[in-house]
Amino acid sequence: MKTTLRSDDLSCPTCVSNIESNLNQKKGVTKANVHFSTGRIEVEHDPDEISGDELIEAVRQSGYEAKVSQF
């Protein structure tokens, strides 16, 4: 499953690295890509292992806010 999140808090390339690293370490996440210029966070994951709310919490643990987006 692919879930798209959005964050308006991204202010530097380090933000991208921090969020991607944290998400990619979560059980059930196959791949996470953060697009700095748009604030788009695309996460491929197993919904039985990790939910959208848990993905948002993982972004928050990185120090940034996020919400599910339909872009």
N, CA, C and O atoms as a CHARMM CRD file, in Angstrom:
* protein
*
  284
    1    1 MET  N      0.84600  -1.16700   0.00000 PROA 1      0.00000
    2    1 MET  CA     0.00000   0.00000   0.00000 PROA 1      0.00000
    3    1 MET  C      0.89400   1.23400   0.00000 PROA 1      0.00000
    4    1 MET  O      1.98500   1.23000   0.57100 PROA 1      0.00000
    5    2 LYS  N      0.41400   2.28300  -0.64800 PROA 2      0.00000
    6    2 LYS  CA     1.15400   3.53700  -0.66900 PROA 2      0.00000
    7    2 LYS  C      0.29900   4.60900   0.00800 PROA 2      0.00000
    8    2 LYS  O     -0.85300   4.82900  -0.36300 PROA 2      0.00000
    9    3 THR  N      0.88200   5.26300   0.99800 PROA 3      0.00000
   10    3 THR  CA     0.21900   6.35900   1.69700 PROA 3      0.00000
   11    3 THR  C      1.00700   7.62600   1.44000 PROA 3      0.00000
   12    3 THR  O      2.23600   7.63400   1.51100 PROA 3      0.00000
   13    4 THR  N      0.29100   8.69400   1.14200 PROA 4      0.00000
   14    4 THR  CA     0.93100   9.98200   0.91700 PROA 4      0.00000
   15    4 THR  C      0.60200  10.90700   2.07700 PROA 4      0.00000
   16    4 THR  O     -0.56100  11.11900   2.42100 PROA 4      0.00000
   17    5 LEU  N      1.64900  11.44700   2.66300 PROA 5      0.00000
   18    5 LEU  CA     1.51700  12.41900   3.74700 PROA 5      0.00000
   19    5 LEU  C      1.99400  13.76700   3.22500 PROA 5      0.00000
   20    5 LEU  O      2.64100  13.85000   2.18100 PROA 5      0.00000
   21    6 ARG  N      1.67200  14.80300   3.95400 PROA 6      0.00000
   22    6 ARG  CA     2.16500  16.14300   3.61800 PROA 6      0.00000
   23    6 ARG  C      2.67000  16.80800   4.89400 PROA 6      0.00000
   24    6 ARG  O      2.06600  16.70600   5.96200 PROA 6      0.00000
   25    7 SER  N      3.80000  17.49300   4.74100 PROA 7      0.00000
   26    7 SER  CA     4.35300  18.25900   5.84500 PROA 7      0.00000
   27    7 SER  C      4.72100  19.64700   5.33300 PROA 7      0.00000
   28    7 SER  O      5.41600  19.78300   4.32600 PROA 7      0.00000
   29    8 ASP  N      4.25800  20.65500   6.02200 PROA 8      0.00000
   30    8 ASP  CA     4.60000  22.03000   5.67200 PROA 8      0.00000
   31    8 ASP  C      5.76900  22.53800   6.50500 PROA 8      0.00000
   32    8 ASP  O      6.12400  23.71400   6.42300 PROA 8      0.00000
   33    9 ASP  N      6.37200  21.65900   7.31000 PROA 9      0.00000
   34    9 ASP  CA     7.43900  22.04100   8.22600 PROA 9      0.00000
   35    9 ASP  C      8.84700  21.86600   7.64900 PROA 9      0.00000
   36    9 ASP  O      9.82200  22.19600   8.32300 PROA 9      0.00000
   37   10 LEU  N      8.97700  21.36500   6.44100 PROA 10     0.00000
   38   10 LEU  CA    10.30100  21.05500   5.90200 PROA 10     0.00000
   39   10 LEU  C     11.03400  22.33500   5.52700 PROA 10     0.00000
   40   10 LEU  O     10.57700  23.09900   4.67700 PROA 10     0.00000
   41   11 SER  N     12.17100  22.56100   6.16700 PROA 11     0.00000
   42   11 SER  CA    12.90800  23.79400   5.92700 PROA 11     0.00000
   43   11 SER  C     14.32700  23.56700   5.41400 PROA 11     0.00000
   44   11 SER  O     15.02300  24.52300   5.07000 PROA 11     0.00000
   45   12 CYS  N     14.76500  22.29500   5.35800 PROA 12     0.00000
   46   12 CYS  CA    16.12400  22.03400   4.90400 PROA 12     0.00000
   47   12 CYS  C     16.26600  20.58100   4.46100 PROA 12     0.00000
   48   12 CYS  O     15.42500  19.75100   4.80900 PROA 12     0.00000
   49   13 PRO  N     17.30400  20.25900   3.70800 PROA 13     0.00000
   50   13 PRO  CA    17.52200  18.87400   3.28200 PROA 13     0.00000
   51   13 PRO  C     17.71400  17.90300   4.44800 PROA 13     0.00000
   52   13 PRO  O     17.43500  16.71200   4.31200 PROA 13     0.00000
   53   14 THR  N     18.18000  18.39400   5.57000 PROA 14     0.00000
   54   14 THR  CA    18.34000  17.53300   6.74000 PROA 14     0.00000
   55   14 THR  C     16.98300  17.02100   7.21500 PROA 14     0.00000
   56   14 THR  O     16.87600  15.89700   7.70400 PROA 14     0.00000
   57   15 CYS  N     15.95800  17.84000   7.07100 PROA 15     0.00000
   58   15 CYS  CA    14.59500  17.41600   7.43500 PROA 15     0.00000
   59   15 CYS  C     14.22400  16.16100   6.64300 PROA 15     0.00000
   60   15 CYS  O     13.69700  15.19400   7.19500 PROA 15     0.00000
   61   16 VAL  N     14.50600  16.19600   5.35200 PROA 16     0.00000
   62   16 VAL  CA    14.20200  15.07400   4.46800 PROA 16     0.00000
   63   16 VAL  C     14.90400  13.82000   4.96100 PROA 16     0.00000
   64   16 VAL  O     14.28800  12.76200   5.09200 PROA 16     0.00000
   65   17 SER  N     16.17600  13.94300   5.22900 PROA 17     0.00000
   66   17 SER  CA    16.97200  12.81100   5.68600 PROA 17     0.00000
   67   17 SER  C     16.45600  12.24200   7.00500 PROA 17     0.00000
   68   17 SER  O     16.35900  11.02500   7.16300 PROA 17     0.00000
   69   18 ASN  N     16.12600  13.11400   7.94500 PROA 18     0.00000
   70   18 ASN  CA    15.64000  12.66900   9.25400 PROA 18     0.00000
   71   18 ASN  C     14.32700  11.90200   9.13200 PROA 18     0.00000
   72   18 ASN  O     14.16100  10.84300   9.73700 PROA 18     0.00000
   73   19 ILE  N     13.40600  12.43700   8.35700 PROA 19     0.00000
   74   19 ILE  CA    12.10200  11.78300   8.20700 PROA 19     0.00000
   75   19 ILE  C     12.24600  10.45600   7.47100 PROA 19     0.00000
   76   19 ILE  O     11.70000   9.44300   7.90700 PROA 19     0.00000
   77   20 GLU  N     12.97300  10.45400   6.36500 PROA 20     0.00000
   78   20 GLU  CA    13.16300   9.21000   5.60800 PROA 20     0.00000
   79   20 GLU  C     13.81000   8.14000   6.46700 PROA 20     0.00000
   80   20 GLU  O     13.38000   6.98600   6.45900 PROA 20     0.00000
   81   21 SER  N     14.83700   8.51600   7.20400 PROA 21     0.00000
   82   21 SER  CA    15.54300   7.55500   8.05200 PROA 21     0.00000
   83   21 SER  C     14.60700   6.96500   9.10200 PROA 21     0.00000
   84   21 SER  O     14.58100   5.75000   9.30100 PROA 21     0.00000
   85   22 ASN  N     13.85100   7.81000   9.76500 PROA 22     0.00000
   86   22 ASN  CA    12.94600   7.33500  10.80600 PROA 22     0.00000
   87   22 ASN  C     11.86300   6.43100  10.22600 PROA 22     0.00000
   88   22 ASN  O     11.58800   5.36600  10.77900 PROA 22     0.00000
   89   23 LEU  N     11.24900   6.83900   9.12700 PROA 23     0.00000
   90   23 LEU  CA    10.20100   6.01700   8.52200 PROA 23     0.00000
   91   23 LEU  C     10.74400   4.67900   8.02800 PROA 23     0.00000
   92   23 LEU  O     10.12200   3.63800   8.24000 PROA 23     0.00000
   93   24 ASN  N     11.89900   4.70700   7.37200 PROA 24     0.00000
   94   24 ASN  CA    12.45400   3.47300   6.81100 PROA 24     0.00000
   95   24 ASN  C     12.86800   2.46600   7.87900 PROA 24     0.00000
   96   24 ASN  O     13.06500   1.29000   7.57100 PROA 24     0.00000
   97   25 GLN  N     13.00300   2.90400   9.12000 PROA 25     0.00000
   98   25 GLN  CA    13.34500   1.99200  10.21500 PROA 25     0.00000
   99   25 GLN  C     12.11100   1.33200  10.83900 PROA 25     0.00000
  100   25 GLN  O     12.24200   0.40200  11.63400 PROA 25     0.00000
  101   26 LYS  N     10.92600   1.80600  10.48500 PROA 26     0.00000
  102   26 LYS  CA     9.70000   1.28800  11.09300 PROA 26     0.00000
  103   26 LYS  C      9.31800  -0.04800  10.47900 PROA 26     0.00000
  104   26 LYS  O      9.40000  -0.23900   9.26600 PROA 26     0.00000
  105   27 LYS  N      8.90200  -0.96600  11.33500 PROA 27     0.00000
  106   27 LYS  CA     8.45500  -2.27600  10.87900 PROA 27     0.00000
  107   27 LYS  C      7.24100  -2.09300   9.97900 PROA 27     0.00000
  108   27 LYS  O      6.28800  -1.40300  10.34200 PROA 27     0.00000
  109   28 GLY  N      7.28000  -2.71300   8.80500 PROA 28     0.00000
  110   28 GLY  CA     6.18500  -2.63600   7.86600 PROA 28     0.00000
  111   28 GLY  C      6.38000  -1.61100   6.76700 PROA 28     0.00000
  112   28 GLY  O      5.63800  -1.60500   5.78600 PROA 28     0.00000
  113   29 VAL  N      7.37800  -0.73700   6.92000 PROA 29     0.00000
  114   29 VAL  CA     7.66300   0.25400   5.88000 PROA 29     0.00000
  115   29 VAL  C      8.65700  -0.34900   4.89200 PROA 29     0.00000
  116   29 VAL  O      9.73800  -0.80200   5.26900 PROA 29     0.00000
  117   30 THR  N      8.26700  -0.34400   3.62000 PROA 30     0.00000
  118   30 THR  CA     9.13000  -0.85800   2.56600 PROA 30     0.00000
  119   30 THR  C     10.03100   0.23600   2.03100 PROA 30     0.00000
  120   30 THR  O     11.21700   0.01800   1.78700 PROA 30     0.00000
  121   31 LYS  N      9.44700   1.43500   1.84700 PROA 31     0.00000
  122   31 LYS  CA    10.21500   2.53600   1.26800 PROA 31     0.00000
  123   31 LYS  C      9.53200   3.85500   1.59700 PROA 31     0.00000
  124   31 LYS  O      8.30900   3.96800   1.52000 PROA 31     0.00000
  125   32 ALA  N     10.32300   4.84300   1.96200 PROA 32     0.00000
  126   32 ALA  CA     9.80700   6.18300   2.22900 PROA 32     0.00000
  127   32 ALA  C     10.61500   7.19600   1.42800 PROA 32     0.00000
  128   32 ALA  O     11.84600   7.17400   1.43600 PROA 32     0.00000
  129   33 ASN  N      9.90900   8.08000   0.74000 PROA 33     0.00000
  130   33 ASN  CA    10.54700   9.14900  -0.03300 PROA 33     0.00000
  131   33 ASN  C      9.92900  10.46900   0.38200 PROA 33     0.00000
  132   33 ASN  O      8.70600  10.60700   0.41900 PROA 33     0.00000
  133   34 VAL  N     10.77200  11.43600   0.69200 PROA 34     0.00000
  134   34 VAL  CA    10.31600  12.76700   1.07200 PROA 34     0.00000
  135   34 VAL  C     10.74300  13.73700  -0.02200 PROA 34     0.00000
  136   34 VAL  O     11.90200  13.75300  -0.43600 PROA 34     0.00000
  137   35 HSD  N      9.79900  14.54200  -0.48300 PROA 35     0.00000
  138   35 HSD  CA    10.06400  15.53100  -1.52700 PROA 35     0.00000
  139   35 HSD  C     10.09200  16.90700  -0.87100 PROA 35     0.00000
  140   35 HSD  O      9.05300  17.46500  -0.51700 PROA 35     0.00000
  141   36 PHE  N     11.29400  17.44000  -0.71700 PROA 36     0.00000
  142   36 PHE  CA    11.51200  18.69000   0.01100 PROA 36     0.00000
  143   36 PHE  C     10.69700  19.85000  -0.55200 PROA 36     0.00000
  144   36 PHE  O     10.06400  20.58700   0.20500 PROA 36     0.00000
  145   37 SER  N     10.70700  20.01400  -1.86000 PROA 37     0.00000
  146   37 SER  CA    10.08400  21.20100  -2.46400 PROA 37     0.00000
  147   37 SER  C      8.56900  21.22900  -2.31800 PROA 37     0.00000
  148   37 SER  O      7.97300  22.30600  -2.29400 PROA 37     0.00000
  149   38 THR  N      7.93500  20.05900  -2.21900 PROA 38     0.00000
  150   38 THR  CA     6.47200  20.01300  -2.12500 PROA 38     0.00000
  151   38 THR  C      5.96300  19.63400  -0.74300 PROA 38     0.00000
  152   38 THR  O      4.78700  19.83300  -0.43900 PROA 38     0.00000
  153   39 GLY  N      6.84000  19.08800   0.09700 PROA 39     0.00000
  154   39 GLY  CA     6.41600  18.61400   1.40600 PROA 39     0.00000
  155   39 GLY  C      5.70600  17.26800   1.33800 PROA 39     0.00000
  156   39 GLY  O      5.09200  16.82700   2.31000 PROA 39     0.00000
  157   40 ARG  N      5.79600  16.63100   0.19600 PROA 40     0.00000
  158   40 ARG  CA     5.12900  15.34100  -0.02200 PROA 40     0.00000
  159   40 ARG  C      5.97900  14.19700   0.53700 PROA 40     0.00000
  160   40 ARG  O      7.18300  14.12500   0.29300 PROA 40     0.00000
  161   41 ILE  N      5.34300  13.32500   1.27600 PROA 41     0.00000
  162   41 ILE  CA     6.01500  12.16300   1.86400 PROA 41     0.00000
  163   41 ILE  C      5.27300  10.92500   1.37100 PROA 41     0.00000
  164   41 ILE  O      4.11900  10.70300   1.73600 PROA 41     0.00000
  165   42 GLU  N      5.92600  10.13000   0.55300 PROA 42     0.00000
  166   42 GLU  CA     5.31700   8.91600   0.00500 PROA 42     0.00000
  167   42 GLU  C      5.89600   7.71500   0.74300 PROA 42     0.00000
  168   42 GLU  O      7.11100   7.53800   0.82100 PROA 42     0.00000
  169   43 VAL  N      5.00100   6.90000   1.27900 PROA 43     0.00000
  170   43 VAL  CA     5.43600   5.75300   2.06900 PROA 43     0.00000
  171   43 VAL  C      4.78300   4.49000   1.54100 PROA 43     0.00000
  172   43 VAL  O      3.55800   4.37900   1.50700 PROA 43     0.00000
  173   44 GLU  N      5.60300   3.54600   1.13200 PROA 44     0.00000
  174   44 GLU  CA     5.11400   2.22200   0.76200 PROA 44     0.00000
  175   44 GLU  C      5.21000   1.36900   2.01400 PROA 44     0.00000
  176   44 GLU  O      6.26900   1.27300   2.63400 PROA 44     0.00000
  177   45 HSD  N      4.07700   0.74100   2.38700 PROA 45     0.00000
  178   45 HSD  CA     4.05900   0.00300   3.64600 PROA 45     0.00000
  179   45 HSD  C      2.98500  -1.07500   3.64000 PROA 45     0.00000
  180   45 HSD  O      2.08600  -1.08800   2.79900 PROA 45     0.00000
  181   46 ASP  N      3.10800  -1.96800   4.59500 PROA 46     0.00000
  182   46 ASP  CA     2.10600  -3.01300   4.82500 PROA 46     0.00000
  183   46 ASP  C      1.11400  -2.46700   5.84800 PROA 46     0.00000
  184   46 ASP  O      1.48800  -2.25600   7.00100 PROA 46     0.00000
  185   47 PRO  N     -0.14400  -2.23100   5.45800 PROA 47     0.00000
  186   47 PRO  CA    -1.10600  -1.64500   6.38600 PROA 47     0.00000
  187   47 PRO  C     -1.43900  -2.54500   7.57700 PROA 47     0.00000
  188   47 PRO  O     -1.98500  -2.07800   8.57700 PROA 47     0.00000
  189   48 ASP  N     -1.11500  -3.81800   7.47200 PROA 48     0.00000
  190   48 ASP  CA    -1.32300  -4.71500   8.61100 PROA 48     0.00000
  191   48 ASP  C     -0.22100  -4.54800   9.65400 PROA 48     0.00000
  192   48 ASP  O     -0.38300  -4.95100  10.80600 PROA 48     0.00000
  193   49 GLU  N      0.89300  -3.95600   9.24900 PROA 49     0.00000
  194   49 GLU  CA     2.04000  -3.76000  10.13800 PROA 49     0.00000
  195   49 GLU  C      2.08800  -2.34000  10.72300 PROA 49     0.00000
  196   49 GLU  O      2.44700  -2.15000  11.88600 PROA 49     0.00000
  197   50 ILE  N      1.71800  -1.34100   9.89500 PROA 50     0.00000
  198   50 ILE  CA     1.81200   0.05200  10.33500 PROA 50     0.00000
  199   50 ILE  C      0.70400   0.86500   9.65500 PROA 50     0.00000
  200   50 ILE  O      0.52800   0.79900   8.43800 PROA 50     0.00000
  201   51 SER  N     -0.02100   1.61400  10.44400 PROA 51     0.00000
  202   51 SER  CA    -1.16300   2.39100   9.94200 PROA 51     0.00000
  203   51 SER  C     -0.74200   3.79900   9.53800 PROA 51     0.00000
  204   51 SER  O      0.38000   4.22600   9.80900 PROA 51     0.00000
  205   52 GLY  N     -1.64900   4.50800   8.89100 PROA 52     0.00000
  206   52 GLY  CA    -1.40400   5.90100   8.53000 PROA 52     0.00000
  207   52 GLY  C     -1.13700   6.75700   9.75400 PROA 52     0.00000
  208   52 GLY  O     -0.26300   7.62300   9.73500 PROA 52     0.00000
  209   53 ASP  N     -1.89600   6.51400  10.82600 PROA 53     0.00000
  210   53 ASP  CA    -1.67400   7.27900  12.05900 PROA 53     0.00000
  211   53 ASP  C     -0.28700   7.01700  12.63600 PROA 53     0.00000
  212   53 ASP  O      0.34800   7.92400  13.17600 PROA 53     0.00000
  213   54 GLU  N      0.17600   5.78800  12.52200 PROA 54     0.00000
  214   54 GLU  CA     1.51500   5.45900  13.01800 PROA 54     0.00000
  215   54 GLU  C      2.59900   6.09000  12.14600 PROA 54     0.00000
  216   54 GLU  O      3.66800   6.44300  12.64300 PROA 54     0.00000
  217   55 LEU  N      2.32600   6.23200  10.85100 PROA 55     0.00000
  218   55 LEU  CA     3.27100   6.91900   9.96400 PROA 55     0.00000
  219   55 LEU  C      3.37200   8.39100  10.36200 PROA 55     0.00000
  220   55 LEU  O      4.46600   8.95100  10.42600 PROA 55     0.00000
  221   56 ILE  N      2.22600   9.00700  10.62700 PROA 56     0.00000
  222   56 ILE  CA     2.21600  10.39900  11.07200 PROA 56     0.00000
  223   56 ILE  C      2.98700  10.54700  12.38100 PROA 56     0.00000
  224   56 ILE  O      3.75000  11.49800  12.55300 PROA 56     0.00000
  225   57 GLU  N      2.78800   9.61300  13.29400 PROA 57     0.00000
  226   57 GLU  CA     3.51000   9.66000  14.57300 PROA 57     0.00000
  227   57 GLU  C      5.01800   9.51900  14.35600 PROA 57     0.00000
  228   57 GLU  O      5.80400  10.15900  15.05400 PROA 57     0.00000
  229   58 ALA  N      5.42200   8.69600  13.40600 PROA 58     0.00000
  230   58 ALA  CA     6.85100   8.53800  13.10800 PROA 58     0.00000
  231   58 ALA  C      7.44100   9.84900  12.59200 PROA 58     0.00000
  232   58 ALA  O      8.57500  10.19500  12.92300 PROA 58     0.00000
  233   59 VAL  N      6.67300  10.57500  11.78400 PROA 59     0.00000
  234   59 VAL  CA     7.13900  11.88400  11.30100 PROA 59     0.00000
  235   59 VAL  C      7.24800  12.84300  12.48400 PROA 59     0.00000
  236   59 VAL  O      8.21400  13.60000  12.58200 PROA 59     0.00000
  237   60 ARG  N      6.27100  12.81500  13.37600 PROA 60     0.00000
  238   60 ARG  CA     6.30400  13.67200  14.56800 PROA 60     0.00000
  239   60 ARG  C      7.50900  13.35400  15.44400 PROA 60     0.00000
  240   60 ARG  O      8.12400  14.25500  16.01500 PROA 60     0.00000
  241   61 GLN  N      7.84400  12.07000  15.55000 PROA 61     0.00000
  242   61 GLN  CA     9.01700  11.67600  16.33400 PROA 61     0.00000
  243   61 GLN  C     10.29900  12.23800  15.71900 PROA 61     0.00000
  244   61 GLN  O     11.30600  12.39700  16.40900 PROA 61     0.00000
  245   62 SER  N     10.25700  12.53400  14.43500 PROA 62     0.00000
  246   62 SER  CA    11.40200  13.14200  13.75900 PROA 62     0.00000
  247   62 SER  C     11.45000  14.64500  13.99600 PROA 62     0.00000
  248   62 SER  O     12.43300  15.30000  13.64800 PROA 62     0.00000
  249   63 GLY  N     10.38700  15.19700  14.59000 PROA 63     0.00000
  250   63 GLY  CA    10.35600  16.61500  14.90600 PROA 63     0.00000
  251   63 GLY  C      9.53500  17.47100  13.95400 PROA 63     0.00000
  252   63 GLY  O      9.66800  18.69500  13.94600 PROA 63     0.00000
  253   64 TYR  N      8.68200  16.83000  13.14700 PROA 64     0.00000
  254   64 TYR  CA     7.91100  17.55700  12.13900 PROA 64     0.00000
  255   64 TYR  C      6.45000  17.13000  12.19300 PROA 64     0.00000
  256   64 TYR  O      6.13600  16.02000  12.62000 PROA 64     0.00000
  257   65 GLU  N      5.57500  18.00200  11.76600 PROA 65     0.00000
  258   65 GLU  CA     4.15700  17.68300  11.68400 PROA 65     0.00000
  259   65 GLU  C      3.83500  17.14000  10.31000 PROA 65     0.00000
  260   65 GLU  O      4.50500  17.47800   9.33500 PROA 65     0.00000
  261   66 ALA  N      2.80800  16.29700  10.22100 PROA 66     0.00000
  262   66 ALA  CA     2.37400  15.74000   8.94900 PROA 66     0.00000
  263   66 ALA  C      0.90700  15.37300   9.04100 PROA 66     0.00000
  264   66 ALA  O      0.35200  15.22500  10.12900 PROA 66     0.00000
  265   67 LYS  N      0.28900  15.22800   7.87800 PROA 67     0.00000
  266   67 LYS  CA    -1.08800  14.76800   7.80400 PROA 67     0.00000
  267   67 LYS  C     -1.22700  13.93800   6.53100 PROA 67     0.00000
  268   67 LYS  O     -0.44700  14.08600   5.59100 PROA 67     0.00000
  269   68 VAL  N     -2.22900  13.06500   6.51400 PROA 68     0.00000
  270   68 VAL  CA    -2.49100  12.27900   5.31500 PROA 68     0.00000
  271   68 VAL  C     -2.99100  13.24200   4.24900 PROA 68     0.00000
  272   68 VAL  O     -3.79900  14.12900   4.52500 PROA 68     0.00000
  273   69 SER  N     -2.51000  13.05900   3.04900 PROA 69     0.00000
  274   69 SER  CA    -2.85400  13.97000   1.95900 PROA 69     0.00000
  275   69 SER  C     -3.30300  13.18400   0.74000 PROA 69     0.00000
  276   69 SER  O     -2.89600  12.04200   0.52800 PROA 69     0.00000
  277   70 GLN  N     -4.14300  13.81400  -0.04600 PROA 70     0.00000
  278   70 GLN  CA    -4.57900  13.21600  -1.30700 PROA 70     0.00000
  279   70 GLN  C     -3.86800  13.83700  -2.51200 PROA 70     0.00000
  280   70 GLN  O     -4.07700  13.39900  -3.64300 PROA 70     0.00000
  281   71 PHE  N     -3.04400  14.83600  -2.28500 PROA 71     0.00000
  282   71 PHE  CA    -2.33600  15.56300  -3.34200 PROA 71     0.00000
  283   71 PHE  C     -3.10900  15.52500  -4.62900 PROA 71     0.00000
  284   71 PHE  O     -2.66700  16.08500  -5.63200 PROA 71     0.00000
